[in-house]
Each structure stands twice: as C-alpha cells, then as structure tokens.
Amino acid sequence: MIGLDKVKLGDNEFTNLKGVVDTGTSVIVGPTKVVNALTAGIGANPDCDKLSTYPDLVFTIGGTEFALRPDQYILKITVAGKSQC
C-alpha cells in the first residue's frame, strides 16, 4: 500500500488517497465513488474514435507525477472488426 498525493483526470481530482500497486494486473480499480467522479466527463463507454480527446490520468506519488494517456488507461477491445472501449 502506498500513499497517493493526488489522482487527477481533467478537472476532477482527489487528494490524500491510499493505493495498492499490483504488477500482476493490467487494470486500475478504485472505490466506486472516486472512479465515478473522476470519469464523469468520459462516461462508462468512451468513444474509441475520440480517445485522443480525453485527458491524461495523472497519479502524484511522493510529489512526482505519473501520467497515463487515454490509450493507456482505456481498454480497447476489437472483435470481428468492431472496437469497443
């Protein structure tokens, strides 16, 4: 468990959180209230064609910012030529 100074997505941010780093998974999860507030501008089903328009997801840990681009934090799955994000 580590301390997260801040988690920010666009204009939405939360401070003084706790997090768990698990290198055995490729997903980011969090409390429903926090995730819903952070992703309010994106929605549950983001448009795959607009990934580049979404903000970076920024984790601040020990005063250092670690940013993920939308294509890194939004899962894109393509089945039979159709993509869903």
N, C-alpha and C positions, 0 to 999 in steps of 0.2 A: 504494500500500500504506500502511495506517495501523496504528498500534498500538491494540489493544483492551485496555483495562484489565481489563474483565470482560464475560463473556456469561453471563446467568443466566436460567433457566427454572424457576420454582418453587424447589425446594430444591437443584436441580442448577446448579452454576456452574463456569466455567473462567476462569482469570486469565492475564494477560500473553500474549495471542494476537496474531497479525497478521491483518489483513483487507484485502480489496480492495473498494473502493466502485465499483460499475458502474451508472451511472444508465440504462444501456441494457437492463437486465433487470429483471424483476419477481419473481425468485426469490432465496432465500437458500440458499446452499450452504456446506458446510464439510467438514472431514475426517470420515470415517465414524465413527471412534471418538468424537469430540466430539459430533457430531449424535446418535448413538445414546444416549450418556449423558445428553445434555440432554433428549431427548424420551422417555426411558424411561417416564415416567408417562402419556404421551399415546398412544404406540404408532404404528405405521405408518399405520393407518387410523382417524383420530379420528372420533367420532360427531358428525355435523353438528348434531344436536339438542342437544348439550352444549357447544357452542363457548364459551358464556359461563362455563362452569365451569373452563376451562383457565386456567393462569396467563399473565401477560404475559411476553413475551420482551424482556429488557432488555439493551441494549448500553451499556456505560460506556466513553466515549471522552473522553480528556483530563479525567477527573473528572466529566463530565456524563453523566447517564443519559438514554437514549433508549428509550422503551418502546413496544412494539407489542402491541396487543390480539390475542387469538386470531383474531378475524375478519380481522386484517391479516396474520398470518403463516401461517394455514392456508388453503390454496386450496380453495375450494368450487366444484364444477362440477355444474351441473344439466343433464341431458339427458333429454328426453321426460318431464319432470316428476319425475325421480328425481335426488336430490342425492347426491354422494359427496365426502367431504373427505379 
